[in-house]
Amino acid sequence: MAAVIPELDRARRLVVKIGSALLVGPDGLRLEWLRALCDDIASARARGTDVVLVSSGAIALGRKVLELPAGPLRVEQSQAAAAVGQIRLARAYEEALAPHGVKTAQLLMTLDDTTDRRRYLNSRATMQTLLGMGVVPIVNENDTVATDEIRFGDNDRLAAQIAVTCGADQLLLLSDVDGLYTANPKTDPDARHLPVVEAITAEIEAMGGDPVSGLSKGGMKTKLMAARTAVAGGCAMAIAEGSVLNPLSAVARGARVTWFLPDTDPQAARKRWIAAMKPKGEITVDAGAAQALGQGKSLLPAGVTAVAGRFGRGDPVVVLDPRGARLASGLVRYSHAETRTIAGHRSDEIEALLGYPGRAALIHRDDMVL
């Protein structure tokens, strides 16, 4: 059966990664290009597509403002440049999207934010809330505090992590290359462009090269690493040459790209991931809650009759019916102590019981596998 190629203008949730070399030129921000990109983003939003941007450029922009020399920067210089550049970068996106009536938000993240379960859940909840409000989140690695030990190292990998975190079905890496080739096309005239990659094999990984731009850190190797993360999360990923005006429209019209195809969708991939986790506790529910779960609803504290085990927020737990049979597994939103405190109570009583407002659901349906 022939592979089904994704269509960018049919994406439900799209993450777009913008490389530094596309956004920042010799004279600073490429404002004409940025405005054209934002025209595309506004059009996507009008079609009903959620859009998340993962944008490089803060350090490149800040070093120009600070008149730092060309070449590698010391860590503290990079952090200073990022601090200066991030505020200008965020303002540029805000001003370019405002005429379209599109609101923006800035999220700065480090690798710790995706490996630490609590921070991951907080990041996911924030992005879901922003997207639900029609906001376009603009994400960047938090270069003002990141060091070599905690940084992603490139925004290709960050974009893939963000795509999985927010449940995107498509990820587009806008770069200075139009996709994956069998060899480096700059040095090998026999190099062939690959329009579709259905599986990331050892042979495909061997085709990765090194960075060619003085501004970007990521090469084809990091893009392949990003692709592996994205497709494992059920997200299709494309590599496209992004220097043209209106790059999203160009891809939608058939510009040459390489698509990496997942074997499942984001929701199914997430459910499979949750189901494979080792549970750290058990939550027993009454008959009414068991029936509600069977209808695809979230688990509320009111339906809980017993709690066993020691678990923290975001840990996997098993949900049992009144007879002790396994109903579901899921990621719990409260610790074992908090769960025992609110068990059997209505969601509107949580603040009085815990001393702070909490989430209404103990386990949200999106974090549960029946």
Beta strands, then each sheet from edge to edge (+ up, - down):
strand 1: 13-18
strand 2: 24-25
strand 3: 28-29
strand 4: 50-55
strand 5: 104-109
strand 6: 136-141
strand 7: 170-175
strand 8: 180-181
strand 9: 193-194
strand 10: 196-197
strand 11: 236-241
strand 12: 257-260
strand 13: 281-285
strand 14: 304-309
strand 15: 316-320
strand 16: 326-331
strand 17: 368-369
sheet 1: 5+ 6+ 4+ 1+ 7+ 11+ 12- 10-
sheet 2: 2+ 3-
sheet 3: 8+ 9-
sheet 4: 14+ 13- 15- 16+ 17-
end
